[in-house]
């Protein structure tokens, strides 16, 4: 009898956090568990079924995908934030705690003015702002907020948003600024550079995601 258990991992391409998720899986499994782990970026159920996995970790972001994975008839763990209420057990980031950690980071360094830049229709960014504002409020520190309705990474290579630049110019100096994602953080840095705002002396920017490749695009 084959002692190895096959674990299938499905994730769409281009999502930076998956490298960290995979490292976590490997750290848990190695060296004690005899798992054969297969990763793929296509939710091809028939191909996954032929491989005969005993379980799967998936990025399942819609009910349609959930129905597809459910056909496998095996235990599924979902790590997609957008669909955490679907049929499968879900492992998620505590986004409120992310915001709390960010606020504590700035407050421990003596900042008396805080700010947050986010997209307004994304629940996880709202949760990060909630935690950020909670800790700031406890210390009597004001939080200024700037939000946009839509943001795509190609905007990083366009002229900075004039309203964002105006908001940054109006912030007290120094200010600790939480960018709800690393991409938004890069947008803030670009806008600060265009307005000759010093980083980190005038505005200290903290992004979220640990997307090292994206962060290395920026200078400094």
MDTraj code that builds the backbone (N, CA, C; nanometers):
import mdtraj as md
import numpy as np

residues = "UNK UNK UNK UNK UNK UNK UNK UNK UNK UNK UNK UNK UNK UNK UNK UNK UNK UNK UNK UNK UNK UNK UNK UNK UNK UNK UNK UNK UNK UNK UNK UNK UNK UNK UNK UNK UNK UNK UNK UNK UNK UNK UNK UNK UNK UNK UNK UNK UNK UNK UNK UNK UNK UNK UNK UNK UNK UNK UNK UNK UNK UNK UNK UNK UNK UNK UNK UNK UNK UNK UNK UNK UNK UNK UNK UNK UNK UNK UNK UNK UNK UNK UNK UNK UNK UNK UNK UNK UNK UNK UNK UNK UNK UNK UNK UNK UNK UNK UNK UNK UNK UNK UNK UNK UNK UNK UNK UNK UNK UNK UNK UNK UNK UNK UNK UNK UNK UNK UNK UNK UNK UNK UNK UNK UNK UNK UNK UNK UNK UNK UNK UNK UNK UNK UNK UNK UNK UNK UNK UNK UNK UNK UNK UNK UNK UNK UNK UNK UNK UNK UNK UNK UNK UNK UNK UNK UNK UNK UNK UNK UNK UNK UNK UNK UNK UNK UNK UNK UNK UNK UNK UNK UNK UNK UNK UNK UNK UNK UNK UNK UNK UNK UNK UNK UNK UNK UNK UNK UNK UNK UNK UNK UNK UNK UNK UNK UNK UNK UNK UNK UNK UNK UNK UNK UNK UNK UNK UNK UNK UNK UNK UNK UNK UNK UNK UNK UNK UNK UNK UNK".split()
xyz = np.array([
    [0.0838, -0.1193, 0.0000],
    [0.0000, 0.0000, 0.0000],
    [0.0875, 0.1247, 0.0000],
    [0.0554, 0.2190, -0.0861],
    [0.1350, 0.3413, -0.0960],
    [0.1143, 0.4259, 0.0286],
    [0.2238, 0.4615, 0.0967],
    [0.2133, 0.5367, 0.2214],
    [0.1949, 0.6867, 0.1974],
    [0.2161, 0.7332, 0.0765],
    [0.2081, 0.8765, 0.0501],
    [0.0640, 0.9222, 0.0314],
    [0.0339, 1.0406, 0.0841],
    [-0.0963, 1.1025, 0.0647],
    [-0.0805, 1.2226, -0.0285],
    [-0.1679, 1.2295, -0.1269],
    [-0.1587, 1.3351, -0.2264],
    [-0.2441, 1.4549, -0.1849],
    [-0.1826, 1.5706, -0.1806],
    [-0.2508, 1.6951, -0.1468],
    [-0.2430, 1.7871, -0.2678],
    [-0.3576, 1.8332, -0.3134],
    [-0.3618, 1.9219, -0.4291],
    [-0.3785, 2.0661, -0.3826],
    [-0.3070, 2.1565, -0.4475],
    [-0.3157, 2.2985, -0.4148],
    [-0.3491, 2.3742, -0.5429],
    [-0.4593, 2.4482, -0.5380],
    [-0.4998, 2.5275, -0.6540],
    [-0.4939, 2.6756, -0.6202],
    [-0.4278, 2.7512, -0.7054],
    [-0.4263, 2.8967, -0.6904],
    [-0.4166, 2.9606, -0.8280],
    [-0.4842, 3.0740, -0.8467],
    [-0.4739, 3.1445, -0.9747],
    [-0.3365, 3.2076, -0.9888],
    [-0.2931, 3.2373, -1.1097],
    [-0.1598, 3.2944, -1.1301],
    [-0.1534, 3.4390, -1.0825],
    [-0.0319, 3.4811, -1.0476],
    [-0.0067, 3.6226, -1.0234],
    [-0.0460, 3.6749, -0.8872],
    [-0.0730, 3.5895, -0.7885],
    [-0.1072, 3.6357, -0.6548],
    [0.0124, 3.6116, -0.5638],
    [0.0747, 3.7211, -0.5192],
    [0.2028, 3.7118, -0.4502],
    [0.1949, 3.6343, -0.3198],
    [0.0809, 3.6422, -0.2503],
    [0.0710, 3.5799, -0.1185],
    [0.0828, 3.4281, -0.1253],
    [0.0631, 3.3708, -0.2462],
    [0.0667, 3.2253, -0.2553],
    [0.2042, 3.1678, -0.2268],
    [0.3069, 3.2422, -0.2526],
    [0.4397, 3.1923, -0.2172],
    [0.4502, 3.1708, -0.0663],
    [0.3956, 3.2640, 0.0102],
    [0.3974, 3.2506, 0.1561],
    [0.3067, 3.1371, 0.2023],
    [0.1901, 3.1228, 0.1382],
    [0.0997, 3.0137, 0.1740],
    [0.1664, 2.8788, 0.1500],
    [0.2311, 2.8651, 0.0359],
    [0.2994, 2.7389, 0.0050],
    [0.4125, 2.7115, 0.1039],
    [0.4864, 2.8154, 0.1404],
    [0.5928, 2.7966, 0.2392],
    [0.5347, 2.7475, 0.3714],
    [0.4162, 2.7999, 0.4074],
    [0.3517, 2.7550, 0.5297],
    [0.3105, 2.6086, 0.5221],
    [0.2586, 2.5674, 0.4072],
    [0.2217, 2.4270, 0.3876],
    [0.3447, 2.3386, 0.4007],
    [0.4524, 2.3781, 0.3350],
    [0.5745, 2.2973, 0.3398],
    [0.6319, 2.2918, 0.4813],
    [0.6277, 2.4041, 0.5511],
    [0.6797, 2.4071, 0.6876],
    [0.6006, 2.3130, 0.7778],
    [0.4686, 2.3076, 0.7572],
    [0.3836, 2.2195, 0.8364],
    [0.4090, 2.0723, 0.8018],
    [0.4263, 2.0437, 0.6735],
    [0.4321, 1.9045, 0.6281],
    [0.5698, 1.8419, 0.6412],
    [0.6746, 1.9235, 0.6278],
    [0.8090, 1.8665, 0.6248],
    [0.8776, 1.8780, 0.7609],
    [0.9504, 1.7719, 0.8006],
    [0.9732, 1.6461, 0.7270],
    [0.8824, 1.5326, 0.7719],
    [0.7848, 1.5599, 0.8562],
    [0.7143, 1.4518, 0.9246],
    [0.6029, 1.3861, 0.8442],
    [0.5367, 1.4618, 0.7559],
    [0.4202, 1.4065, 0.6868],
    [0.4558, 1.3598, 0.5461],
    [0.4159, 1.2390, 0.5113],
    [0.4470, 1.1846, 0.3771],
    [0.3487, 1.2357, 0.2727],
    [0.3522, 1.3673, 0.2524],
    [0.2611, 1.4293, 0.1563],
    [0.3299, 1.4501, 0.0221],
    [0.2599, 1.4139, -0.0829],
    [0.2993, 1.4531, -0.2173],
    [0.2124, 1.5743, -0.2535],
    [0.2752, 1.6854, -0.2793],
    [0.2009, 1.8100, -0.2987],
    [0.2094, 1.8524, -0.4438],
    [0.0932, 1.8749, -0.5048],
    [0.0881, 1.9210, -0.6439],
    [0.0224, 2.0580, -0.6465],
    [0.0867, 2.1537, -0.7110],
    [0.0274, 2.2860, -0.7272],
    [-0.0126, 2.3056, -0.8725],
    [-0.1201, 2.3779, -0.8927],
    [-0.1623, 2.4085, -1.0288],
    [-0.2379, 2.5402, -1.0281],
    [-0.2447, 2.6045, -1.1446],
    [-0.3111, 2.7338, -1.1572],
    [-0.4349, 2.7239, -1.2463],
    [-0.4892, 2.6029, -1.2587],
    [-0.6116, 2.5861, -1.3373],
    [-0.7057, 2.4926, -1.2638],
    [-0.8286, 2.5382, -1.2438],
    [-0.9246, 2.4572, -1.1683],
    [-0.9839, 2.3493, -1.2587],
    [-0.8986, 2.2612, -1.3057],
    [-0.9407, 2.1516, -1.3925],
    [-0.9736, 2.0321, -1.3032],
    [-1.1024, 2.0141, -1.2766],
    [-1.1445, 1.9124, -1.1817],
    [-1.1081, 1.7719, -1.2289],
    [-1.1259, 1.7452, -1.3573],
    [-1.0960, 1.6113, -1.4066],
    [-0.9485, 1.5774, -1.3894],
    [-0.8631, 1.6735, -1.4165],
    [-0.7197, 1.6499, -1.3985],
    [-0.6870, 1.6277, -1.2512],
    [-0.7494, 1.7068, -1.1632],
    [-0.7260, 1.6893, -1.0209],
    [-0.7795, 1.5545, -0.9733],
    [-0.8953, 1.5123, -1.0257],
    [-0.9539, 1.3852, -0.9842],
    [-0.8641, 1.2683, -1.0247],
    [-0.8052, 1.2734, -1.1431],
    [-0.7168, 1.1661, -1.1894],
    [-0.5946, 1.1523, -1.0998],
    [-0.5549, 1.2619, -1.0406],
    [-0.4385, 1.2573, -0.9521],
    [-0.4728, 1.1933, -0.8179],
    [-0.6014, 1.1835, -0.7863],
    [-0.6540, 1.1177, -0.6667],
    [-0.6007, 1.1789, -0.5373],
    [-0.6187, 1.3094, -0.5179],
    [-0.5753, 1.3699, -0.3911],
    [-0.6708, 1.3323, -0.2781],
    [-0.6185, 1.3330, -0.1559],
    [-0.7036, 1.3072, -0.0390],
    [-0.7591, 1.4379, 0.0170],
    [-0.7077, 1.5505, -0.0299],
    [-0.7552, 1.6809, 0.0151],
    [-0.6954, 1.7893, -0.0714],
    [-0.7501, 1.9106, -0.0599],
    [-0.7012, 2.0210, -0.1419],
    [-0.7099, 2.1535, -0.0655],
    [-0.6151, 2.2410, -0.0933],
    [-0.6147, 2.3786, -0.0444],
    [-0.6337, 2.4660, -0.1671],
    [-0.7374, 2.5506, -0.1656],
    [-0.7743, 2.6192, -0.2890],
    [-0.7990, 2.7681, -0.2661],
    [-0.7822, 2.8435, -0.3732],
    [-0.8257, 2.9826, -0.3802],
    [-0.9602, 2.9815, -0.4522],
    [-1.0668, 2.9707, -0.3749],
    [-1.2011, 2.9561, -0.4307],
    [-1.2783, 3.0847, -0.4054],
    [-1.2972, 3.1648, -0.5106],
    [-1.3490, 3.2999, -0.4925],
    [-1.4918, 3.3186, -0.5409],
    [-1.5598, 3.2112, -0.5785],
    [-1.6973, 3.2268, -0.6270],
    [-1.7746, 3.0986, -0.6023],
    [-1.9069, 3.1096, -0.6030],
    [-1.9917, 2.9922, -0.5841],
    [-1.9735, 2.8935, -0.6993],
    [-1.9508, 2.9443, -0.8203],
    [-1.9292, 2.8562, -0.9357],
    [-1.8051, 2.7704, -0.9141],
    [-1.6963, 2.8329, -0.8674],
    [-1.5748, 2.7553, -0.8397],
    [-1.5990, 2.6570, -0.7258],
    [-1.6757, 2.6992, -0.6254],
    [-1.7048, 2.6095, -0.5129],
    [-1.7775, 2.4842, -0.5608],
    [-1.8731, 2.5012, -0.6519],
    [-1.9444, 2.3864, -0.7071],
    [-1.8489, 2.2939, -0.7819],
    [-1.7526, 2.3545, -0.8522],
    [-1.6538, 2.2751, -0.9258],
    [-1.5688, 2.1924, -0.8311],
    [-1.5171, 2.2552, -0.7258],
    [-1.4315, 2.1830, -0.6319],
    [-1.5109, 2.0795, -0.5532],
    [-1.6375, 2.1083, -0.5279],
    [-1.7198, 2.0167, -0.4504],
    [-1.7367, 1.8834, -0.5221],
    [-1.7219, 1.8836, -0.6549],
    [-1.7338, 1.7600, -0.7320],
    [-1.6236, 1.6593, -0.6989],
    [-1.5159, 1.7065, -0.6425],
    [-1.4052, 1.6172, -0.6105],
    [-1.4398, 1.5218, -0.4971],
    [-1.5315, 1.5625, -0.4091],
    [-1.5712, 1.4755, -0.2993],
    [-1.4627, 1.4522, -0.1967],
    [-1.3746, 1.5512, -0.1778],
    [-1.2658, 1.5401, -0.0809],
    [-1.2681, 1.6624, 0.0103],
    [-1.2007, 1.6567, 0.1252],
    [-1.1932, 1.7747, 0.2118],
    [-1.1245, 1.8908, 0.1401],
    [-1.1855, 2.0092, 0.1506],
    [-1.1333, 2.1294, 0.0876],
    [-1.1149, 2.2377, 0.1929],
    [-1.0033, 2.3074, 0.1882],
    [-0.9815, 2.4268, 0.2710],
    [-0.9652, 2.5456, 0.1775],
    [-1.0439, 2.6473, 0.2001],
    [-1.0427, 2.7654, 0.1140],
    [-0.9624, 2.8777, 0.1787],
    [-0.8804, 2.9456, 0.0990],
    [-0.8031, 3.0588, 0.1510],
    [-0.8361, 3.1879, 0.0769],
    [-0.9467, 3.1898, 0.0025],
    [-0.9860, 3.3106, -0.0696],
    [-1.0651, 3.4017, 0.0226],
    [-1.0190, 3.5234, 0.0388],
    [-1.0854, 3.6190, 0.1267],
    [-1.2256, 3.6514, 0.0776],
    [-1.2424, 3.6632, -0.0552],
    [-1.3690, 3.7097, -0.1114],
    [-1.4834, 3.6119, -0.0931],
    [-1.4549, 3.4871, -0.0616],
    [-1.5618, 3.3876, -0.0550],
    [-1.5475, 3.2996, 0.0686],
    [-1.5166, 3.3613, 0.1808],
    [-1.4909, 3.2848, 0.3023],
    [-1.6163, 3.2178, 0.3572],
    [-1.7360, 3.2602, 0.3092],
    [-1.8595, 3.2035, 0.3618],
    [-1.9123, 3.0883, 0.2769],
    [-1.8350, 3.0433, 0.1788],
    [-1.8794, 2.9307, 0.0972],
    [-1.8736, 2.8009, 0.1769],
    [-1.8961, 2.6895, 0.1100],
    [-1.9198, 2.5627, 0.1777],
    [-1.7998, 2.5111, 0.2563],
    [-1.6821, 2.5517, 0.2237],
    [-1.5620, 2.4893, 0.2782],
    [-1.5093, 2.5633, 0.4019],
    [-1.4388, 2.4918, 0.4901],
    [-1.3654, 2.5606, 0.5965],
    [-1.2708, 2.6629, 0.5359],
    [-1.2501, 2.7733, 0.6073],
    [-1.1749, 2.8845, 0.5497],
    [-1.0664, 2.9314, 0.6455],
    [-0.9494, 2.9590, 0.5917],
    [-0.8390, 3.0164, 0.6680],
    [-0.8126, 3.1556, 0.6123],
    [-0.8223, 3.2566, 0.6989],
    [-0.8163, 3.3944, 0.6525],
    [-0.7175, 3.4781, 0.7317],
    [-0.6809, 3.5921, 0.6742],
    [-0.6033, 3.6929, 0.7446],
    [-0.6961, 3.7703, 0.8371],
    [-0.6508, 3.8005, 0.9582],
    [-0.7262, 3.8852, 1.0502],
    [-0.6953, 4.0305, 1.0143],
    [-0.7759, 4.0874, 0.9258],
    [-0.7454, 4.2200, 0.8723],
    [-0.7620, 4.3306, 0.9756],
    [-0.8530, 4.3130, 1.0706],
    [-0.8648, 4.4118, 1.1779],
    [-0.7358, 4.4155, 1.2591],
    [-0.6807, 4.2978, 1.2874],
    [-0.5555, 4.2922, 1.3634],
    [-0.4391, 4.3497, 1.2830],
    [-0.4420, 4.3331, 1.1515],
    [-0.3409, 4.3963, 1.0657],
    [-0.3404, 4.5470, 1.0888],
    [-0.4599, 4.6066, 1.0891],
    [-0.4694, 4.7499, 1.1127],
    [-0.4203, 4.7895, 1.2504],
    [-0.4550, 4.7088, 1.3505],
    [-0.4079, 4.7377, 1.4870],
    [-0.2550, 4.7354, 1.4943],
    [-0.1957, 4.6347, 1.4310],
    [-0.0495, 4.6235, 1.4317],
    [0.0152, 4.7453, 1.3672],
    [-0.0449, 4.7916, 1.2571],
    [0.0104, 4.9081, 1.1869],
    [0.0051, 5.0319, 1.2746],
    [-0.1089, 5.0524, 1.3421],
    [-0.1211, 5.1695, 1.4295],
    [-0.0212, 5.1627, 1.5446],
    [-0.0073, 5.0462, 1.6052],
    [0.0885, 5.0310, 1.7149],
    [0.2304, 5.0590, 1.6679],
    [0.2618, 5.0150, 1.5472],
    [0.3954, 5.0391, 1.4912],
    [0.4258, 5.1882, 1.4862],
    [0.3300, 5.2674, 1.4367],
    [0.3518, 5.4114, 1.4261],
    [0.3511, 5.4788, 1.5636],
    [0.2571, 5.4411, 1.6491],
    [0.2457, 5.5061, 1.7795],
    [0.3687, 5.4796, 1.8658],
    [0.4234, 5.3599, 1.8558],
    [0.5448, 5.3281, 1.9317],
    [0.6634, 5.4129, 1.8873],
    [0.6542, 5.4699, 1.7682],
    [0.7607, 5.5559, 1.7160],
    [0.7285, 5.7043, 1.7307],
    [0.6248, 5.7335, 1.8088],
    [0.5978, 5.8712, 1.8465],
    [0.5150, 5.9531, 1.7501],
    [0.4530, 5.8916, 1.6501],
    [0.3721, 5.9691, 1.5563],
    [0.2454, 6.0201, 1.6265],
    [0.2138, 6.1462, 1.6009],
    [0.0943, 6.2082, 1.6583],
    [-0.0103, 6.2385, 1.5515],
    [0.0145, 6.1952, 1.4303],
    [-0.0804, 6.2088, 1.3202],
    [-0.0710, 6.0832, 1.2349],
    [-0.1877, 6.0240, 1.2059],
    [-0.1918, 5.9019, 1.1256],
    [-0.2868, 5.9208, 1.0079],
    [-0.2650, 5.8405, 0.9043],
    [-0.3480, 5.8485, 0.7839],
    [-0.3608, 5.7101, 0.7221],
    [-0.4629, 5.6920, 0.6387],
    [-0.4861, 5.5641, 0.5711],
    [-0.5331, 5.5899, 0.4286],
    [-0.4774, 5.5144, 0.3350],
    [-0.5156, 5.5219, 0.1933],
    [-0.5682, 5.3849, 0.1540],
    [-0.6924, 5.3816, 0.0996],
    [-0.7551, 5.2531, 0.0700],
    [-0.8531, 5.2662, -0.0459],
    [-0.8979, 5.1500, -0.0943],
    [-1.0073, 5.1428, -0.1901],
    [-1.1348, 5.1208, -0.1096],
    [-1.2398, 5.1977, -0.1384],
    [-1.3537, 5.2022, -0.0468],
    [-1.4515, 5.0860, -0.0587],
    [-1.4418, 5.0038, -0.1618],
    [-1.5394, 4.8955, -0.1782],
    [-1.4784, 4.7581, -0.1533],
    [-1.3670, 4.7545, -0.0835],
    [-1.3028, 4.6275, -0.0511],
    [-1.3122, 4.6036, 0.0986],
    [-1.3833, 4.4982, 0.1388],
    [-1.4103, 4.4741, 0.2801],
    [-1.2829, 4.4580, 0.3615],
    [-1.1826, 4.3920, 0.3035],
    [-1.0612, 4.3677, 0.3819],
    [-0.9856, 4.4971, 0.4093],
    [-0.9943, 4.5935, 0.3175],
    [-0.9300, 4.7219, 0.3422],
    [-1.0072, 4.8012, 0.4472],
    [-1.1391, 4.7913, 0.4444],
    [-1.2212, 4.8559, 0.5467],
    [-1.1877, 4.7995, 0.6842],
    [-1.1680, 4.6686, 0.6919],
    [-1.1334, 4.6050, 0.8193],
    [-0.9974, 4.6522, 0.8686],
    [-0.9033, 4.6708, 0.7775],
    [-0.7712, 4.7200, 0.8179],
    [-0.7807, 4.8612, 0.8730],
    [-0.8619, 4.9448, 0.8090],
    [-0.8841, 5.0801, 0.8597],
    [-0.9516, 5.0761, 0.9959],
    [-1.0457, 4.9840, 1.0145],
    [-1.1160, 4.9718, 1.1425],
    [-1.0180, 4.9463, 1.2571],
    [-0.9297, 4.8495, 1.2382],
    [-0.8313, 4.8197, 1.3423],
    [-0.7333, 4.9338, 1.3645],
    [-0.6938, 4.9974, 1.2561],
    [-0.6006, 5.1108, 1.2612],
    [-0.6625, 5.2251, 1.3421],
    [-0.7867, 5.2586, 1.3103],
    [-0.8555, 5.3695, 1.3773],
    [-0.8851, 5.3372, 1.5232],
    [-0.9139, 5.2097, 1.5520],
    [-0.9433, 5.1679, 1.6894],
    [-0.8269, 5.1996, 1.7833],
    [-0.7081, 5.1592, 1.7433],
    [-0.5907, 5.1816, 1.8284],
    [-0.5559, 5.3297, 1.8344],
    [-0.5665, 5.3987, 1.7214],
    [-0.5371, 5.5421, 1.7204],
    [-0.6317, 5.6172, 1.8123],
    [-0.7606, 5.5806, 1.8095],
    [-0.8604, 5.6467, 1.8928],
    [-0.8308, 5.6273, 2.0411],
    [-0.7851, 5.5100, 2.0766],
    [-0.7517, 5.4824, 2.2163],
    [-0.6423, 5.5748, 2.2680],
    [-0.5559, 5.6197, 2.1780],
    [-0.4448, 5.7078, 2.2153],
    [-0.4737, 5.8542, 2.1828],
    [-0.5955, 5.8818, 2.1351],
    [-0.6319, 6.0194, 2.1035],
    [-0.5597, 6.0765, 1.9828],
    [-0.5193, 5.9893, 1.8908],
    [-0.4462, 6.0337, 1.7715],
    [-0.5423, 6.0355, 1.6527],
    [-0.5525, 6.1472, 1.5804],
    [-0.6451, 6.1545, 1.4668],
    [-0.5968, 6.0716, 1.3482],
    [-0.6927, 6.0203, 1.2703],
    [-0.6628, 5.9457, 1.1476],
    [-0.7310, 6.0151, 1.0309],
    [-0.6519, 6.0591, 0.9345],
    [-0.7057, 6.1151, 0.8111],
    [-0.7166, 6.0025, 0.7094],
    [-0.8236, 6.0040, 0.6294],
    [-0.8464, 5.8946, 0.5346],
    [-0.8642, 5.9481, 0.3933],
    [-0.8024, 5.8777, 0.2980],
    [-0.8241, 5.9062, 0.1564],
    [-0.8625, 5.7750, 0.0902],
    [-0.9730, 5.7762, 0.0148],
    [-1.0175, 5.6532, -0.0487],
    [-1.0495, 5.6764, -0.1953],
    [-1.0316, 5.5709, -0.2717],
    [-1.0660, 5.5726, -0.4137],
    [-1.1646, 5.4591, -0.4386],
    [-1.2400, 5.4688, -0.5462],
    [-1.3374, 5.3647, -0.5771],
    [-1.2780, 5.2519, -0.6601],
    [-1.1627, 5.2780, -0.7207],
    [-1.1038, 5.1761, -0.8075],
    [-0.9533, 5.1998, -0.8167],
    [-0.8774, 5.0918, -0.8156],
    [-0.7325, 5.1040, -0.8299],
    [-0.6804, 4.9796, -0.9000],
    [-0.5975, 5.0014, -1.0027],
    [-0.5301, 4.8916, -1.0716],
    [-0.3812, 4.9214, -1.0757],
    [-0.3022, 4.8147, -1.0779],
    [-0.1577, 4.8318, -1.0657],
    [-0.0977, 4.9130, -1.1794],
    [-0.1621, 4.9160, -1.2977],
    [-0.1039, 4.9938, -1.4072],
    [-0.1099, 5.1438, -1.3789],
    [-0.1915, 5.1845, -1.2795],
    [-0.1944, 5.3242, -1.2408],
    [-0.0633, 5.3698, -1.1794],
    [0.0181, 5.2737, -1.1349],
    [0.1461, 5.3088, -1.0747],
    [0.2390, 5.3755, -1.1749],
    [0.2157, 5.3532, -1.3026],
    [0.3060, 5.4047, -1.4047],
    [0.2484, 5.5274, -1.4758],
    [0.1375, 5.5808, -1.4211],
    [0.0756, 5.7003, -1.4758],
    [0.1037, 5.8188, -1.3842],
    [0.0640, 5.9369, -1.4266],
    [0.0808, 6.0554, -1.3430],
    [0.0011, 6.0370, -1.2143],
    [0.0564, 6.0786, -1.0995],
    [-0.0149, 6.0617, -0.9721],
    [-0.1493, 6.1336, -0.9721],
    [-0.2431, 6.0801, -0.8996],
    [-0.3757, 6.1383, -0.8822],
    [-0.3605, 6.2755, -0.8154],
    [-0.4107, 6.3790, -0.8795],
    [-0.3947, 6.5149, -0.8265],
    [-0.4645, 6.5312, -0.6918],
    [-0.5782, 6.4620, -0.6718],
    [-0.6483, 6.4707, -0.5436],
    [-0.5685, 6.4022, -0.4331],
    [-0.5028, 6.2912, -0.4681],
    [-0.4160, 6.2244, -0.3709],
    [-0.2999, 6.3153, -0.3326],
    [-0.2397, 6.3790, -0.4306],
    [-0.1283, 6.4708, -0.4035],
    [-0.1741, 6.5842, -0.3122],
    [-0.2913, 6.6405, -0.3401],
    [-0.3437, 6.7497, -0.2583],
    [-0.3676, 6.7038, -0.1149],
    [-0.4220, 6.5833, -0.0994],
    [-0.4450, 6.5294, 0.0355],
    [-0.3143, 6.5110, 0.1101],
    [-0.2153, 6.4558, 0.0441],
    [-0.0856, 6.4336, 0.1079],
    [-0.0214, 6.5661, 0.1490],
    [-0.0328, 6.6664, 0.0637],
    [0.0226, 6.7979, 0.0979],
    [-0.0435, 6.8568, 0.2218],
    [-0.1730, 6.8240, 0.2415],
    [-0.2462, 6.8817, 0.3536],
    [-0.2300, 6.8081, 0.4851],
    [-0.1634, 6.6933, 0.4841],
    [-0.1441, 6.6183, 0.6076],
    [-0.0427, 6.6868, 0.6976],
    [-0.0621, 6.6800, 0.8312],
    [0.0422, 6.7301, 0.9219],
    [0.1718, 6.6544, 0.8975],
    [0.2801, 6.7197, 0.9203],
    [0.4104, 6.6553, 0.9029],
    [0.4813, 6.6513, 1.0393],
    [0.5278, 6.5351, 1.0853],
    [0.5221, 6.4066, 1.0148],
    [0.3905, 6.3328, 1.0378],
    [0.3571, 6.2434, 0.9444],
    [0.2397, 6.1569, 0.9540],
    [0.2813, 6.0139, 0.9217],
    [0.2264, 5.9199, 0.9973],
    [0.2434, 5.7787, 0.9662],
    [0.1258, 5.7328, 0.8828],
    [0.1521, 5.6832, 0.7634],
    [0.0451, 5.6501, 0.6691],
    [0.0394, 5.5006, 0.6427],
    [-0.0774, 5.4417, 0.6653],
    [-0.1017, 5.3018, 0.6310],
    [-0.1605, 5.2943, 0.4912],
    [-0.0918, 5.2283, 0.4008],
    [-0.1461, 5.1962, 0.2685],
    [-0.2027, 5.0556, 0.2777],
    [-0.3310, 5.0389, 0.2442],
    [-0.4000, 4.9122, 0.2700],
    [-0.3432, 4.7954, 0.1908],
    [-0.2683, 4.8221, 0.0834],
    [-0.1933, 4.7195, 0.0117],
    [-0.0592, 4.7787, -0.0300],
    [0.0324, 4.6930, -0.0692],
    [0.1625, 4.7418, -0.1155],
    [0.1494, 4.8241, -0.2428],
    [0.0582, 4.7859, -0.3324],
    [0.0391, 4.8636, -0.4549],
    [-0.0059, 5.0058, -0.4237],
    [-0.0963, 5.0196, -0.3268],
    [-0.1388, 5.1528, -0.2851],
    [-0.0228, 5.2285, -0.2218],
    [0.0629, 5.1562, -0.1510],
    [0.1808, 5.2197, -0.0933],
    [0.2714, 5.2779, -0.1994],
    [0.2898, 5.2052, -0.3092],
    [0.3717, 5.2568, -0.4185],
    [0.3091, 5.3807, -0.4802],
    [0.1749, 5.3826, -0.4885],
    [0.1062, 5.5004, -0.5418],
    [0.1302, 5.6217, -0.4533],
    [0.1308, 5.6014, -0.3218],
    [0.1581, 5.7114, -0.2289],
    [0.3009, 5.7616, -0.2450],
    [0.3952, 5.6702, -0.2569],
    [0.5348, 5.7112, -0.2731],
    [0.5538, 5.7912, -0.4015],
    [0.4892, 5.7492, -0.5081],
    [0.4985, 5.8216, -0.6343],
    [0.4403, 5.9619, -0.6209],
    [0.3247, 5.9721, -0.5530],
    [0.2618, 6.1025, -0.5342],
    [0.3482, 6.1921, -0.4463],
    [0.4084, 6.1358, -0.3429],
    [0.4969, 6.2148, -0.2562],
    [0.6175, 6.2666, -0.3343],
    [0.6717, 6.1824, -0.4186],
    [0.7874, 6.2244, -0.4974],
    [0.7509, 6.3404, -0.5899],
    [0.6335, 6.3335, -0.6503],
    [0.5919, 6.4404, -0.7418],
    [0.5670, 6.5710, -0.6679],
    [0.5315, 6.5616, -0.5386],
    [0.5029, 6.6810, -0.4594],
    [0.6211, 6.7233, -0.3738],
    [0.7347, 6.6553, -0.3890],
    [0.8551, 6.6851, -0.3115],
    [0.8304, 6.6729, -0.1614],
    [0.7537, 6.5699, -0.1236],
    [0.7282, 6.5386, 0.0167],
    [0.8293, 6.4345, 0.0619],
    [0.8986, 6.4604, 0.1683],
    [1.0060, 6.3718, 0.2138],
    [0.9538, 6.2409, 0.2708],
    [1.0176, 6.1316, 0.2301],
    [0.9889, 5.9978, 0.2807],
    [1.1158, 5.9424, 0.3440],
    [1.1163, 5.9057, 0.4706],
    [1.0026, 5.8964, 0.5636],
    [0.9904, 6.0155, 0.6589],
    [1.0687, 6.1223, 0.6377],
    [1.0707, 6.2309, 0.7358],
    [0.9371, 6.3040, 0.7454],
    [0.8736, 6.3326, 0.6316],
    [0.7440, 6.4005, 0.6327],
    [0.6287, 6.3016, 0.6425],
    [0.6318, 6.1987, 0.5598],
    [0.5295, 6.0942, 0.5625],
    [0.5999, 5.9587, 0.5608],
    [0.5717, 5.8794, 0.6625],
    [0.6262, 5.7441, 0.6711],
    [0.5198, 5.6472, 0.6212],
    [0.5520, 5.5674, 0.5199],
    [0.4527, 5.4826, 0.4524],
    [0.4734, 5.3363, 0.4902],
    [0.3653, 5.2733, 0.5350],
    [0.3666, 5.1317, 0.5682],
    [0.2633, 5.0608, 0.4818],
    [0.3079, 4.9692, 0.3978],
    [0.2170, 4.8937, 0.3125],
    [0.1869, 4.7572, 0.3712],
    [0.0862, 4.6895, 0.3159],
    [0.0463, 4.5567, 0.3606],
    [0.0471, 4.4622, 0.2413],
    [0.1017, 4.3433, 0.2612],
    [0.0989, 4.2301, 0.1678],
    [0.2302, 4.1550, 0.1646],
    [0.3398, 4.2200, 0.2028],
    [0.4722, 4.1576, 0.1924],
    [0.5028, 4.1135, 0.0505],
    [0.4598, 4.1948, -0.0462],
    [0.4894, 4.1664, -0.1870],
    [0.6272, 4.2240, -0.2181],
    [0.7297, 4.1443, -0.1922],
    [0.8669, 4.1943, -0.2021],
    [0.9021, 4.2367, -0.3441],
    [0.8574, 4.1607, -0.4430],
    [0.8901, 4.1962, -0.5805],
    [0.8306, 4.3312, -0.6178],
    [0.7058, 4.3544, -0.5783],
    [0.6422, 4.4822, -0.6072],
    [0.7120, 4.5956, -0.5345],
    [0.7460, 4.5738, -0.4080],
    [0.8116, 4.6793, -0.3307],
    [0.9480, 4.7161, -0.3879],
    [1.0170, 4.6195, -0.4447],
    [1.1506, 4.6488, -0.5004],
    [1.1432, 4.7323, -0.6272],
    [1.0222, 4.7514, -0.6818],
    [1.0092, 4.8413, -0.7966],
    [1.0323, 4.9869, -0.7578],
    [1.0116, 5.0170, -0.6309],
    [1.0140, 5.1559, -0.5849],
    [1.1531, 5.1949, -0.5373],
    [1.1760, 5.3261, -0.5384],
    [1.2992, 5.3804, -0.4826],
    [1.2608, 5.4888, -0.3837],
    [1.3102, 5.4911, -0.2589],
    [1.4108, 5.3956, -0.2064],
    [1.3475, 5.2638, -0.1687],
])
top = md.Topology()
chain = top.add_chain()
for i, resn in enumerate(residues, 1):
    res = top.add_residue(resn, chain, resSeq=i)
    for name in ("N", "CA", "C"):
        top.add_atom(name, md.element.get_by_symbol(name[0]), res)
traj = md.Trajectory(xyz[None], top)
